[in-house]
Amino acid sequence: MSRPQHFGYFFSRGFGPQGWGRDYQAWNDDWTRPDLYAHAVRDLERAGFDLVVIEDAISLGNPDTLDLRVRAAYGGPKHDPLLLAPYLFAATQHLGVVPTVNAGITPPYLAARQAATLQHLSGDRFGINLVTDVGSARHVGLEPVAHDVAYDRAEEWIDVVRRLWHSWDSDALVADPVSGHFADGSRIDAFQHRGEHFRLDGPLNALPFAGGEPVLVSPGGSPRGLAFAGSRSDVQLALAPLRVEEVRRYRAKVLDAAALAGRKPADLRVLFVVKPELVASPEEADRIVAASREPSEAVLREVALAWSSDLETDLTVLPLDAPLDPAVFGDHVSLGTIGALRGDTPDAPLRELLARKARKGRLADRGGLVGTAEEFADLVEEFGEDAGNDGFLLSGDLHPVTLHRFLDDLVPVLRRRGVLRTGYGGGGLRGNLFEF
């Protein structure tokens, strides 16, 4: 039996059109209603998953590239995942729900109050996926800031949010019906915060937590993103090539950052985001990988459309057989996203860059993510035993068809090997994540 790991789901399209452009669109589910998501999260809980993280971006992007963002529903529309959370809590008993919150546009007091409320309503199952996106600033009348400044702001944001959460001492709530004394105001911290990015007064008018703070999740693999995770996050959403040495190296960066902040490795969890393509047999996996080696023009166009949305730049109008000129991208486009497309050969023609993204590899030899449930379980065990991995977030639409493609064969295999929980303890989301 291998040591257990934590599993979650990254709801990668966000609260948007689930199934659009996929065969299961024919199920005619209404993505704007909660029923679809309630069904899905019940399945995740039955599978023994700890949490679902809901991606979000409040902006459709640059006004000049709106069509790129909505043409295939890659970048929108999106509804607010914070308001979906109560429906998901109502459908489950143990699963943690972690919607995305933008530290650049959400006032700390408002965020602290909303999170405190949802933590109480959910029985300590709420979390925040904190992002530092600067492209949305113009929608709330703010100027964008540089990448590292956005992390400085996020650090101040979560520090003051946590101070608000703890502005009531543990004994401030008296609740004595005999004396009629409900709360002791002398035990409430009416602090004033005057920081570089935020000015506000406490205390928070919400009760403190009996079961601990909401869980803080953060993405971001830049040096500043890893430093933020190490110093302040409970969970870091990790992306790295799926090789033991790369996973071990990535984890070391996060844990080194935690040590610099005076924290211990046991204080946080590093979960790698993956999107395996699970099939019934090794032969089918071999066929899929072989077919991807020479992608058709239609496949290249589909890849180009997806990357056009992420890059807010129409790649479909650029010459396929010329190198991709970085000058075509606006200043607002993420350098990390540009680098992810161009890779180690930035002078390669666009056709080759797109073909590289279209090509698939086998789980069996760690060349990609196509394989059987047994092969994926081999990878999970290998990372747990050889790299000390904490677990994984599977990624995709939050739709029952997508989930069952992952879960039907995978859950029995993972449980048989002892890496997937068979039941939940107490303590809400934090208790589940730090149970082992």
KAPEUR-V782372 format. One record per residue. OMEGA is omega in radians with two decimals (* if undefined). BURIAL is + if it has 24 or more other C-alpha atoms within 12 Angstrom, else -. Layout:
OMEGA BURIAL
OMEGA BURIAL
This chain:
3.09 -
3.13 +
-3.11 +
3.04 +
-3.13 +
3.12 +
3.07 +
-3.13 +
3.08 +
-3.08 +
-2.80 +
3.11 +
-3.05 +
-3.10 +
-3.07 +
-3.01 +
3.13 +
3.08 +
-3.13 +
-3.13 +
3.13 -
-3.10 -
-3.11 -
2.95 -
-3.10 -
3.06 -
3.07 -
3.06 -
3.11 -
-3.06 -
-3.14 +
-3.10 -
-3.04 -
-3.00 +
-3.13 -
-3.07 +
3.09 +
3.09 +
-3.06 +
-3.07 +
3.03 +
3.09 +
3.10 +
3.13 +
3.08 +
-3.14 +
3.13 +
3.12 +
-3.11 +
-3.00 +
2.94 +
3.12 +
-3.05 +
3.07 +
3.04 +
2.94 +
-3.02 +
-3.04 +
2.96 +
3.03 +
-3.09 +
-3.14 +
-3.11 -
-3.06 -
-3.11 +
-3.09 +
3.10 -
-3.06 +
-3.03 +
-3.04 +
3.13 -
3.09 +
3.06 +
-3.04 +
-3.14 +
0.12 +
3.05 +
3.00 +
-2.99 +
-3.10 +
3.11 +
-3.11 +
3.02 +
-3.02 +
-3.11 +
3.11 +
3.13 +
3.06 +
-3.12 +
-3.09 +
-3.03 +
3.11 +
-3.02 +
-3.02 +
3.01 +
3.14 +
-2.98 +
3.06 +
3.13 +
3.06 +
-3.11 +
-3.11 +
-3.11 +
-3.06 +
-3.10 +
-3.14 +
-3.07 +
-3.10 +
3.13 +
-3.14 +
3.14 +
-3.11 +
3.12 +
-3.12 +
3.12 +
3.14 +
-3.11 +
3.07 +
3.09 +
-3.07 +
-3.04 +
-3.03 +
3.05 +
-3.12 +
-3.07 +
3.03 +
3.11 +
2.97 +
-2.96 +
3.12 +
-3.04 +
-3.12 +
-3.13 +
-3.09 +
-3.11 +
-3.01 +
-3.05 +
-3.14 -
3.14 -
3.04 -
-3.14 -
3.06 -
3.07 -
3.12 -
-3.13 +
-3.06 -
-3.07 +
3.09 -
3.11 -
3.07 +
3.04 +
3.14 +
3.14 +
3.10 +
3.10 +
-3.13 +
-3.07 +
3.11 +
-3.12 +
3.04 +
3.13 +
3.09 +
3.07 +
3.13 +
-3.08 +
3.14 +
2.97 +
3.02 +
-3.10 +
-3.14 -
3.13 -
3.13 -
-3.11 -
3.09 -
-3.13 -
-3.09 -
-3.13 -
-3.14 -
-3.07 -
-3.11 -
-3.08 -
-3.10 -
-3.10 -
-3.09 -
3.12 -
3.12 -
-3.13 -
-3.04 +
3.10 -
-3.04 -
3.00 -
3.10 -
3.11 -
-3.07 -
-3.13 -
-3.05 -
-3.06 +
3.04 +
-3.11 -
3.12 +
2.95 -
0.04 +
3.00 +
-3.13 +
3.06 +
-3.09 +
3.05 +
-3.03 +
3.04 +
-3.04 -
3.12 +
-3.11 +
2.88 +
3.14 +
3.10 +
3.11 +
3.07 +
2.99 +
3.03 +
-3.11 +
3.08 +
3.09 +
3.12 -
3.10 +
3.11 +
3.10 +
3.10 +
3.14 +
-3.11 +
-3.05 +
-2.98 +
-3.01 +
2.96 +
-3.13 +
3.03 +
3.08 +
-2.94 +
3.01 +
3.11 +
3.01 +
-3.01 -
3.01 +
-3.03 +
-3.08 -
3.12 -
3.10 -
3.12 +
-3.13 +
3.14 -
3.13 +
-3.14 +
3.11 -
-3.13 +
-3.09 +
3.03 +
3.10 +
3.10 +
-3.14 +
3.11 -
3.13 -
3.11 -
-3.14 -
3.13 -
3.10 -
-3.12 +
-3.09 -
-3.13 +
3.13 +
3.07 +
-3.10 +
-3.10 +
-3.14 +
-3.11 +
3.09 +
-3.12 +
3.02 +
-3.03 +
-3.09 +
-2.97 +
-3.03 -
3.04 -
-3.14 -
3.10 -
3.09 -
3.12 +
-3.14 +
-3.13 -
-3.14 +
-3.14 +
-3.13 -
-3.10 -
-3.03 +
3.11 -
-3.06 -
3.11 +
3.08 -
3.14 -
3.11 -
3.10 -
3.13 +
3.11 +
3.09 +
-3.14 +
3.13 +
-3.14 +
3.13 +
3.08 +
3.12 +
-3.11 +
-3.07 +
-3.08 +
-3.12 +
-3.05 +
3.12 +
-3.05 +
-3.14 +
-3.11 -
3.13 -
-3.07 -
-3.02 -
3.05 -
3.08 -
3.14 -
-3.12 +
-3.13 -
3.13 -
-3.14 -
-3.08 -
3.08 -
-3.13 -
-3.08 -
-3.06 +
-3.11 +
3.08 +
3.10 -
3.13 -
3.08 +
-3.14 +
3.14 -
3.10 -
-3.05 +
3.07 +
-3.08 -
-3.14 -
-3.05 -
-3.13 -
3.11 -
3.08 -
-3.12 -
3.13 +
-3.13 +
3.11 +
-3.14 +
3.14 +
3.12 +
3.12 +
-3.13 +
-3.09 +
-3.11 +
3.13 +
-3.04 +
3.00 +
-3.02 +
3.14 +
3.13 -
3.09 +
-3.13 -
-2.99 +
3.09 +
3.14 +
-3.13 +
3.08 +
3.12 +
-3.14 +
3.08 +
3.10 +
3.05 +
3.13 +
3.13 +
3.13 +
-3.13 +
-3.12 +
3.14 +
-3.07 +
-3.01 -
-3.11 -
3.13 +
-3.04 +
3.13 +
-3.13 +
-3.01 +
2.89 +
2.99 +
-2.98 +
3.06 +
3.04 +
3.04 +
-3.10 +
-3.09 +
3.13 +
3.11 +
-3.10 +
-3.07 +
3.02 +
3.06 +
-2.79 +
-2.96 +
3.13 -
-2.99 +
-3.06 +
3.12 +
-3.13 -
-3.13 +
3.14 +
3.11 +
-3.13 -
3.06 +
-3.11 -
-3.14 +
-3.11 +
3.07 +
3.11 -
-3.09 -
3.00 +
3.10 -
3.05 -
3.08 +
-3.08 +
-3.14 +
3.13 +
3.14 +
-3.08 +
-3.08 +
3.07 +
3.10 -
* -
